[in-house]
C-alpha cells in the first residue's frame, strides 16, 4: 500500500476517436428518400453530413412525380361511342382514371381501355369524378344530360363537352347545371380518321365558360386542357359564338360537299389526278361519320342555313356562267358560222 506522501498514480485509458459510421450507398439513400441534410448519431456529439450531388436530382424527381399525380384526373365519359372511345385511349395512356356511361352496353370496350363502365348514371355520379365529359351526339345531348343525377356529384364538378357546335351546349350546360359547377366548352377539330397518326399540330378549340375563382378549380381546368397540350394539339382559345361562325365554313361546308359528292357515287379510275383522289378521300372522311352528326351541325348552328343558301347561290352562278357561254357559242354557230343562217348585213329591198 502506498504511503500518503506518495503521489497518487492515475491511469488514463487511451482516448478513442468517435466511431465513424459509413454512409449507405447513394442508391440506397435515394431509394429511402432521405432529407437533403441528415443527422448521424455518434459518440462524442452529433455530426451533420451533407449528402452527395445526387440528392437534388432525387428531390426534383419526387417533386415532378407529385406534380404529375396532382394532374391525374378521374374523368367520367358520358357517351361512350366512337368518339368517346377515341378520347378514352389517350386519357388512359396518360394515366387518368376513367369511368364510362352510355345508353348502349359498352362494358367490354370500356374494359379494353381500362375504364370502369356504369350502366346506371346514379352509380357513375356516386364515384365523384373530377370531370364529367359529355361526348354524346349533338341530337341526344340534352336528353342525356337531363338523365344525370347531378345532385350526387360534388357541387363544384367540372363539366366539359366535346360537341361539334358550341353555343348550343354552352347554353344547355349553363341552364341545366347548378351554378357551382364549372363549365368548359371544347371542340377537338379532329377524329379517329384525321388523327390516326397522332394529335400533333391539330387544333383544339376551348372556351372557359365558367371556372370558379379558386386555385384548386383553376388547376383542375388546366390539368384537363393539359391532356391535349401534351399530345401536341394547337390550343385555340375562342368564344363559342366565334367558333360556330368559323365552323359553319370549315366543318359544315366540308361535310356538305363530301355528302354531295357521295351522291354521285364516284369511283377510282386508272387515270386519277391528285385533285380527284383528294375528293375521294373527302367522301370517305365525311361519310365515315354518322348522318346524325351532319344533321346536328345543321340544326344546332344558326350559321349553317346561311351557308347552304350561299352554296346554292354559288352553284347557280357557276351554272349560269357556263350556260351563258354555251348560248353565245350556239348563237355564233347558228347565225354566223352556218350557211343557212340569215345574212344580217344584207339590206332587204
C-alpha positions as a Markdown table, in Angstrom:
| # | Residue | x | y | z |
|---|---|---|---|---|
| 1 | Unk | 0.0 | 0.0 | 0.0 |
| 2 | Unk | 1.4 | 3.4 | -0.9 |
| 3 | Unk | 2.0 | 6.0 | 1.8 |
| 4 | Unk | 0.1 | 9.3 | 1.8 |
| 5 | Unk | 3.3 | 11.1 | 0.9 |
| 6 | Unk | 3.5 | 9.2 | -2.3 |
| 7 | Unk | 1.7 | 11.0 | -5.2 |
| 8 | Unk | -1.4 | 9.3 | -6.3 |
| 9 | Unk | -1.0 | 7.5 | -9.5 |
| 10 | Unk | -3.7 | 7.9 | -12.2 |
| 11 | Unk | -4.0 | 5.5 | -15.0 |
| 12 | Unk | -5.7 | 7.0 | -18.1 |
| 13 | Unk | -7.4 | 4.9 | -20.7 |
| 14 | Unk | -6.2 | 5.8 | -24.2 |
| 15 | Unk | -8.6 | 8.2 | -25.9 |
| 16 | Unk | -10.6 | 6.7 | -28.8 |
| 17 | Unk | -11.9 | 8.9 | -31.6 |
| 18 | Unk | -15.5 | 8.7 | -32.4 |
| 19 | Unk | -16.5 | 5.7 | -34.4 |
| 20 | Unk | -17.3 | 6.6 | -37.9 |
| 21 | Unk | -20.4 | 5.1 | -39.5 |
| 22 | Unk | -20.1 | 5.0 | -43.2 |
| 23 | Unk | -23.0 | 6.4 | -45.2 |
| 24 | Unk | -25.0 | 3.8 | -47.1 |
| 25 | Unk | -24.6 | 3.7 | -50.8 |
| 26 | Unk | -26.1 | 6.7 | -52.7 |
| 27 | Unk | -28.7 | 4.4 | -54.5 |
| 28 | Unk | -29.9 | 3.3 | -51.1 |
| 29 | Unk | -30.2 | 6.9 | -49.8 |
| 30 | Unk | -32.3 | 7.9 | -52.9 |
| 31 | Unk | -34.4 | 4.8 | -52.5 |
| 32 | Unk | -35.2 | 5.7 | -48.9 |
| 33 | Unk | -35.9 | 9.3 | -49.9 |
| 34 | Unk | -33.8 | 10.8 | -47.1 |
| 35 | Unk | -33.6 | 14.5 | -46.4 |
| 36 | Unk | -31.0 | 16.7 | -48.0 |
| 37 | Unk | -29.2 | 17.0 | -44.7 |
| 38 | Unk | -29.0 | 14.1 | -42.2 |
| 39 | Unk | -28.1 | 13.7 | -38.5 |
| 40 | Unk | -25.8 | 10.8 | -37.8 |
| 41 | Unk | -25.6 | 9.9 | -34.1 |
| 42 | Unk | -22.1 | 9.3 | -32.9 |
| 43 | Unk | -20.2 | 9.1 | -29.7 |
| 44 | Unk | -18.9 | 12.4 | -28.6 |
| 45 | Unk | -21.6 | 14.5 | -30.4 |
| 46 | Unk | -23.7 | 14.9 | -33.4 |
| 47 | Unk | -22.3 | 15.4 | -36.9 |
| 48 | Unk | -24.2 | 17.0 | -39.8 |
| 49 | Unk | -23.3 | 15.4 | -43.1 |
| 50 | Unk | -24.5 | 16.7 | -46.5 |
| 51 | Unk | -25.5 | 14.1 | -49.0 |
| 52 | Unk | -23.8 | 14.0 | -52.3 |
| 53 | Unk | -24.9 | 15.7 | -55.5 |
| 54 | Unk | -27.4 | 13.0 | -56.4 |
| 55 | Unk | -29.8 | 14.3 | -53.7 |
| 56 | Unk | -31.1 | 17.4 | -55.7 |
| 57 | Unk | -31.9 | 15.0 | -58.5 |
| 58 | Unk | -33.9 | 12.9 | -56.1 |
| 59 | Unk | -35.8 | 15.9 | -54.8 |
| 60 | Unk | -36.6 | 17.1 | -58.3 |
| 61 | Unk | -37.8 | 13.7 | -59.5 |
| 62 | Unk | -40.0 | 13.3 | -56.5 |
| 63 | Unk | -41.4 | 16.8 | -57.0 |
| 64 | Unk | -42.1 | 16.1 | -60.6 |
| 65 | Unk | -43.9 | 12.9 | -59.6 |
| 66 | Unk | -46.1 | 14.7 | -57.1 |
| 67 | Unk | -47.0 | 17.3 | -59.7 |
| 68 | Unk | -47.9 | 14.6 | -62.2 |
| 69 | Unk | -50.0 | 12.9 | -59.5 |
| 70 | Unk | -51.9 | 16.1 | -58.9 |
| 71 | Unk | -52.6 | 16.4 | -62.7 |
| 72 | Unk | -54.1 | 13.0 | -62.9 |
| 73 | Unk | -57.9 | 13.2 | -63.1 |
| 74 | Unk | -60.9 | 11.0 | -62.6 |
| 75 | Unk | -62.8 | 11.5 | -65.8 |
| 76 | Unk | -66.4 | 10.2 | -66.4 |
| 77 | Unk | -67.1 | 9.9 | -70.2 |
| 78 | Unk | -70.8 | 10.2 | -70.8 |
| 79 | Unk | -71.5 | 8.9 | -74.3 |
| 80 | Unk | -69.0 | 6.1 | -74.9 |
| 81 | Unk | -69.5 | 5.8 | -78.7 |
| 82 | Unk | -66.8 | 6.0 | -81.4 |
| 83 | Unk | -65.5 | 9.4 | -80.4 |
| 84 | Unk | -65.7 | 8.8 | -76.6 |
| 85 | Unk | -63.6 | 5.6 | -77.1 |
| 86 | Unk | -61.2 | 7.5 | -79.3 |
| 87 | Unk | -60.5 | 10.1 | -76.5 |
| 88 | Unk | -60.5 | 7.4 | -73.8 |
| 89 | Unk | -57.5 | 5.6 | -75.3 |
| 90 | Unk | -55.3 | 8.8 | -74.9 |
| 91 | Unk | -56.7 | 9.6 | -71.5 |
| 92 | Unk | -55.8 | 6.1 | -70.2 |
| 93 | Unk | -52.4 | 6.3 | -71.7 |
| 94 | Unk | -51.7 | 9.4 | -69.8 |
| 95 | Unk | -52.6 | 7.7 | -66.6 |
| 96 | Unk | -56.1 | 9.2 | -65.8 |
| 97 | Unk | -58.8 | 7.2 | -64.1 |
| 98 | Unk | -61.7 | 6.6 | -66.4 |
| 99 | Unk | -65.4 | 6.0 | -65.9 |
| 100 | Unk | -67.8 | 5.4 | -68.7 |
| 101 | Unk | -71.6 | 5.5 | -69.2 |
| 102 | Unk | -73.7 | 5.2 | -72.3 |
| 103 | Unk | -77.2 | 4.2 | -73.4 |
| 104 | Unk | -75.7 | 1.1 | -75.2 |
| 105 | Unk | -73.7 | -1.6 | -73.4 |
| 106 | Unk | -70.0 | -0.8 | -74.0 |
| 107 | Unk | -68.7 | -2.6 | -70.9 |
| 108 | Unk | -66.3 | -4.8 | -72.9 |
| 109 | Unk | -64.9 | -1.9 | -74.9 |
| 110 | Unk | -64.6 | 0.2 | -71.7 |
| 111 | Unk | -62.7 | -2.7 | -70.1 |
| 112 | Unk | -60.3 | -2.9 | -73.1 |
| 113 | Unk | -59.1 | 0.7 | -72.4 |
| 114 | Unk | -59.1 | 0.3 | -68.6 |
| 115 | Unk | -62.3 | 2.2 | -67.9 |
| 116 | Unk | -65.0 | 1.2 | -65.4 |
| 117 | Unk | -68.3 | 1.0 | -67.1 |
| 118 | Unk | -71.6 | 2.0 | -65.4 |
| 119 | Unk | -75.0 | 1.2 | -66.9 |
| 120 | Unk | -76.7 | 3.3 | -64.2 |
| 121 | Unk | -75.9 | 7.0 | -64.2 |
| 122 | Unk | -76.5 | 7.1 | -60.4 |
| 123 | Unk | -73.6 | 4.7 | -59.8 |
| 124 | Unk | -71.4 | 6.8 | -62.1 |
| 125 | Unk | -72.1 | 10.0 | -60.3 |
| 126 | Unk | -71.6 | 8.4 | -56.8 |
| 127 | Unk | -67.9 | 7.8 | -57.9 |
| 128 | Unk | -67.5 | 11.6 | -57.7 |
| 129 | Unk | -65.4 | 12.2 | -60.8 |
| 130 | Unk | -63.3 | 15.3 | -61.1 |
| 131 | Unk | -64.5 | 15.9 | -64.7 |
| 132 | Unk | -67.7 | 14.8 | -66.5 |
| 133 | Unk | -67.1 | 14.7 | -70.2 |
| 134 | Unk | -70.2 | 15.0 | -72.4 |
| 135 | Unk | -69.4 | 13.1 | -75.6 |
| 136 | Unk | -72.8 | 12.3 | -76.9 |
| 137 | Unk | -74.2 | 13.1 | -80.3 |
| 138 | Unk | -75.4 | 16.7 | -80.7 |
| 139 | Unk | -79.0 | 15.5 | -81.2 |
| 140 | Unk | -79.1 | 13.4 | -77.9 |
| 141 | Unk | -77.0 | 15.8 | -75.7 |
| 142 | Unk | -79.9 | 17.5 | -73.9 |
| 143 | Unk | -81.8 | 14.2 | -73.2 |
| 144 | Unk | -78.7 | 12.5 | -71.9 |
| 145 | Unk | -77.7 | 15.5 | -69.7 |
| 146 | Unk | -81.1 | 15.6 | -68.1 |
| 147 | Unk | -80.9 | 11.9 | -67.1 |
| 148 | Unk | -77.7 | 12.6 | -65.0 |
| 149 | Unk | -78.4 | 12.8 | -61.2 |
| 150 | Unk | -76.1 | 15.8 | -60.8 |
| 151 | Unk | -77.1 | 16.2 | -57.2 |
| 152 | Unk | -75.0 | 13.1 | -56.5 |
| 153 | Unk | -71.8 | 14.8 | -57.8 |
| 154 | Unk | -69.6 | 17.1 | -55.9 |
| 155 | Unk | -71.0 | 20.6 | -56.1 |
| 156 | Unk | -68.1 | 22.1 | -58.0 |
| 157 | Unk | -67.6 | 19.3 | -60.5 |
| 158 | Unk | -66.2 | 20.3 | -63.9 |
| 159 | Unk | -68.4 | 19.6 | -66.9 |
| 160 | Unk | -66.7 | 19.6 | -70.4 |
| 161 | Unk | -68.4 | 19.0 | -73.7 |
| 162 | Unk | -66.7 | 17.9 | -77.0 |
| 163 | Unk | -69.7 | 18.6 | -79.3 |
| 164 | Unk | -69.0 | 19.9 | -82.8 |
| 165 | Unk | -71.2 | 23.0 | -82.2 |
| 166 | Unk | -70.6 | 25.3 | -79.2 |
| 167 | Unk | -73.3 | 27.8 | -78.5 |
| 168 | Unk | -75.9 | 25.1 | -78.1 |
| 169 | Unk | -74.0 | 23.1 | -75.4 |
| 170 | Unk | -72.9 | 26.3 | -73.7 |
| 171 | Unk | -76.5 | 27.4 | -73.2 |
| 172 | Unk | -77.6 | 23.9 | -72.3 |
| 173 | Unk | -75.0 | 23.4 | -69.6 |
| 174 | Unk | -75.5 | 26.9 | -68.1 |
| 175 | Unk | -79.2 | 26.4 | -67.9 |
| 176 | Unk | -79.2 | 22.8 | -66.7 |
| 177 | Unk | -76.3 | 22.6 | -64.2 |
| 178 | Unk | -76.2 | 24.1 | -60.7 |
| 179 | Unk | -74.3 | 27.5 | -60.6 |
| 180 | Unk | -71.5 | 26.0 | -58.6 |
| 181 | Unk | -70.4 | 23.6 | -61.4 |
| 182 | Unk | -67.6 | 24.6 | -63.7 |
| 183 | Unk | -68.1 | 24.6 | -67.4 |
| 184 | Unk | -65.6 | 24.4 | -70.3 |
| 185 | Unk | -66.8 | 24.0 | -73.9 |
| 186 | Unk | -64.3 | 22.4 | -76.2 |
| 187 | Unk | -64.1 | 21.1 | -79.7 |
| 188 | Unk | -61.3 | 18.8 | -80.8 |
| 189 | Unk | -61.1 | 19.6 | -84.5 |
| 190 | Unk | -60.2 | 16.0 | -85.4 |
| 191 | Unk | -61.4 | 12.5 | -85.0 |
| 192 | Unk | -60.3 | 8.9 | -85.3 |
| 193 | Unk | -59.7 | 9.1 | -89.1 |
| 194 | Unk | -58.0 | 12.5 | -89.3 |
| 195 | Unk | -55.9 | 11.8 | -86.1 |
| 196 | Unk | -54.9 | 8.2 | -86.8 |
| 197 | Unk | -51.2 | 9.3 | -86.8 |
| 198 | Unk | -51.5 | 11.4 | -83.6 |
| 199 | Unk | -52.8 | 14.7 | -82.4 |
| 200 | Unk | -49.7 | 16.8 | -83.0 |
| 201 | Unk | -50.5 | 20.1 | -84.7 |
| 202 | Unk | -54.2 | 19.5 | -84.8 |
| 203 | Unk | -56.5 | 22.3 | -83.5 |
| 204 | Unk | -58.2 | 22.1 | -80.1 |
| 205 | Unk | -60.7 | 24.9 | -79.5 |
| 206 | Unk | -61.9 | 25.7 | -76.0 |
| 207 | Unk | -63.8 | 28.3 | -74.1 |
| 208 | Unk | -63.6 | 28.5 | -70.3 |
| 209 | Unk | -67.2 | 29.4 | -69.9 |
| 210 | Unk | -67.3 | 29.2 | -66.1 |
| 211 | Unk | -64.4 | 28.3 | -63.8 |
| 212 | Unk | -64.5 | 29.1 | -60.1 |
| 213 | Unk | -62.0 | 31.6 | -58.7 |
| 214 | Unk | -60.3 | 29.1 | -56.6 |
| 215 | Unk | -56.7 | 27.7 | -57.1 |
| 216 | Unk | -57.9 | 24.1 | -57.0 |
| 217 | Unk | -60.6 | 24.6 | -59.6 |
| 218 | Unk | -58.3 | 26.6 | -61.9 |
| 219 | Unk | -55.7 | 23.9 | -61.5 |
| 220 | Unk | -58.2 | 21.2 | -62.4 |
| 221 | Unk | -59.3 | 23.1 | -65.5 |
| 222 | Unk | -55.7 | 23.5 | -66.6 |
| 223 | Unk | -55.0 | 19.8 | -65.9 |
| 224 | Unk | -57.8 | 18.8 | -68.3 |
| 225 | Unk | -56.6 | 21.2 | -71.0 |
| 226 | Unk | -53.1 | 19.9 | -70.5 |
| 227 | Unk | -54.2 | 16.5 | -71.7 |
| 228 | Unk | -54.5 | 17.9 | -75.3 |
| 229 | Unk | -51.5 | 20.2 | -75.0 |
| 230 | Unk | -49.3 | 17.2 | -74.0 |
| 231 | Unk | -50.3 | 15.5 | -77.2 |
| 232 | Unk | -49.1 | 18.5 | -79.3 |
| 233 | Unk | -52.5 | 20.0 | -80.1 |
| 234 | Unk | -52.6 | 23.6 | -81.3 |
| 235 | Unk | -54.6 | 25.2 | -78.5 |
| 236 | Unk | -57.1 | 27.8 | -79.7 |
| 237 | Unk | -59.0 | 29.7 | -77.0 |
| 238 | Unk | -62.1 | 31.2 | -78.7 |
| 239 | Unk | -65.6 | 32.2 | -77.7 |
| 240 | Unk | -68.4 | 29.7 | -78.6 |
| 241 | Unk | -70.1 | 32.2 | -80.9 |
| 242 | Unk | -66.9 | 32.8 | -82.8 |
| 243 | Unk | -66.3 | 29.1 | -83.1 |
| 244 | Unk | -69.8 | 28.5 | -84.6 |
| 245 | Unk | -69.3 | 31.2 | -87.2 |
| 246 | Unk | -66.0 | 29.7 | -88.3 |
| 247 | Unk | -67.2 | 26.1 | -88.1 |
| 248 | Unk | -70.1 | 26.7 | -90.5 |
| 249 | Unk | -67.5 | 27.1 | -93.2 |
| 250 | Unk | -64.7 | 24.9 | -92.0 |
| 251 | Unk | -66.8 | 21.9 | -90.9 |
| 252 | Unk | -70.3 | 22.1 | -92.2 |
| 253 | Unk | -69.3 | 23.1 | -95.7 |
| 254 | Unk | -66.7 | 20.2 | -95.8 |
| 255 | Unk | -69.4 | 17.7 | -94.7 |
| 256 | Unk | -71.9 | 19.1 | -97.2 |
| 257 | Unk | -69.6 | 18.9 | -100.2 |
| 258 | Unk | -68.4 | 15.4 | -99.1 |
| 259 | Unk | -72.0 | 14.2 | -98.9 |
| 260 | Unk | -72.9 | 15.8 | -102.3 |
| 261 | Unk | -70.0 | 14.0 | -103.9 |
| 262 | Unk | -71.1 | 10.8 | -102.3 |
| 263 | Unk | -74.4 | 11.0 | -104.0 |
| 264 | Unk | -72.6 | 10.9 | -107.3 |
| 265 | Unk | -71.1 | 7.5 | -106.4 |
| 266 | Unk | -67.6 | 8.5 | -107.6 |
| 267 | Unk | -65.2 | 5.6 | -108.3 |
| 268 | Unk | -61.5 | 5.4 | -108.6 |
| 269 | Unk | -60.2 | 5.3 | -112.2 |
| 270 | Unk | -56.8 | 4.3 | -113.8 |
| 271 | Unk | -56.1 | 8.0 | -114.5 |
| 272 | Unk | -56.9 | 9.6 | -111.2 |
| 273 | Unk | -55.4 | 13.1 | -110.7 |
| 274 | Unk | -54.2 | 14.3 | -107.3 |
| 275 | Unk | -57.2 | 16.5 | -107.1 |
| 276 | Unk | -59.7 | 13.7 | -107.8 |
| 277 | Unk | -58.0 | 11.5 | -105.2 |
| 278 | Unk | -58.5 | 14.3 | -102.7 |
| 279 | Unk | -62.2 | 14.4 | -103.5 |
| 280 | Unk | -62.4 | 10.6 | -102.9 |
| 281 | Unk | -60.7 | 10.9 | -99.5 |
| 282 | Unk | -63.1 | 13.7 | -98.6 |
| 283 | Unk | -66.0 | 11.4 | -99.4 |
| 284 | Unk | -64.5 | 8.7 | -97.2 |
| 285 | Unk | -63.8 | 11.0 | -94.3 |
| 286 | Unk | -67.2 | 12.7 | -94.2 |
| 287 | Unk | -69.3 | 9.7 | -94.8 |
| 288 | Unk | -67.5 | 7.7 | -92.1 |
| 289 | Unk | -69.3 | 10.0 | -89.6 |
| 290 | Unk | -72.9 | 9.4 | -88.8 |
| 291 | Unk | -75.7 | 11.4 | -90.5 |
| 292 | Unk | -76.8 | 12.4 | -87.0 |
| 293 | Unk | -73.5 | 14.4 | -86.7 |
| 294 | Unk | -74.1 | 16.1 | -90.0 |
| 295 | Unk | -77.7 | 16.8 | -89.2 |
| 296 | Unk | -76.6 | 18.2 | -85.8 |
| 297 | Unk | -74.1 | 20.6 | -87.5 |
| 298 | Unk | -77.1 | 21.9 | -89.5 |
| 299 | Unk | -79.8 | 22.1 | -86.8 |
| 300 | Unk | -77.7 | 23.5 | -83.9 |
| 301 | Unk | -75.6 | 26.0 | -85.8 |
| 302 | Unk | -77.6 | 29.1 | -86.9 |
| 303 | Unk | -74.9 | 29.9 | -89.4 |
| 304 | Unk | -75.4 | 26.7 | -91.4 |
| 305 | Unk | -78.6 | 27.8 | -93.1 |
| 306 | Unk | -77.0 | 30.9 | -94.4 |
| 307 | Unk | -74.1 | 28.9 | -95.7 |
| 308 | Unk | -76.4 | 26.5 | -97.5 |
| 309 | Unk | -78.0 | 29.5 | -99.2 |
| 310 | Unk | -74.7 | 30.8 | -100.3 |
| 311 | Unk | -73.6 | 27.4 | -101.6 |
| 312 | Unk | -76.8 | 27.2 | -103.7 |
| 313 | Unk | -76.2 | 30.7 | -105.0 |
| 314 | Unk | -72.6 | 29.8 | -105.9 |
| 315 | Unk | -73.7 | 26.7 | -107.8 |
| 316 | Unk | -76.4 | 28.6 | -109.7 |
| 317 | Unk | -73.8 | 31.3 | -110.5 |
| 318 | Unk | -71.4 | 28.8 | -111.9 |
| 319 | Unk | -74.1 | 27.1 | -113.9 |
| 320 | Unk | -75.3 | 30.4 | -115.3 |
| 321 | Unk | -71.8 | 31.4 | -116.4 |
| 322 | Unk | -71.4 | 28.0 | -118.1 |
| 323 | Unk | -74.8 | 28.1 | -119.9 |
| 324 | Unk | -74.4 | 31.8 | -120.9 |
| 325 | Unk | -71.1 | 30.9 | -122.6 |
| 326 | Unk | -72.8 | 27.9 | -124.2 |
| 327 | Unk | -75.6 | 30.1 | -125.6 |
| 328 | Unk | -73.1 | 32.5 | -127.0 |
| 329 | Unk | -71.3 | 29.7 | -128.9 |
| 330 | Unk | -74.6 | 28.3 | -130.2 |
| 331 | Unk | -75.7 | 31.7 | -131.4 |
| 332 | Unk | -72.4 | 32.2 | -133.3 |
| 333 | Unk | -72.8 | 28.8 | -134.9 |
| 334 | Unk | -76.4 | 29.4 | -135.8 |
| 335 | Unk | -76.2 | 32.9 | -137.0 |
| 336 | Unk | -72.6 | 33.4 | -138.1 |
| 337 | Unk | -71.0 | 30.1 | -139.0 |
| 338 | Unk | -73.9 | 28.3 | -140.6 |
| 339 | Unk | -74.6 | 28.6 | -144.4 |
| 340 | Unk | -78.3 | 28.6 | -143.6 |
| 341 | Unk | -78.0 | 31.5 | -141.2 |
| 342 | Unk | -79.5 | 34.7 | -142.5 |
| 343 | Unk | -77.1 | 37.4 | -143.5 |
| 344 | Unk | -77.8 | 40.2 | -141.2 |
| 345 | Unk | -75.6 | 42.6 | -143.3 |
| 346 | Unk | -77.8 | 42.2 | -146.4 |
| 347 | Unk | -80.2 | 45.1 | -146.8 |
| 348 | Unk | -83.6 | 43.9 | -147.8 |
| 349 | Unk | -85.2 | 45.8 | -150.6 |
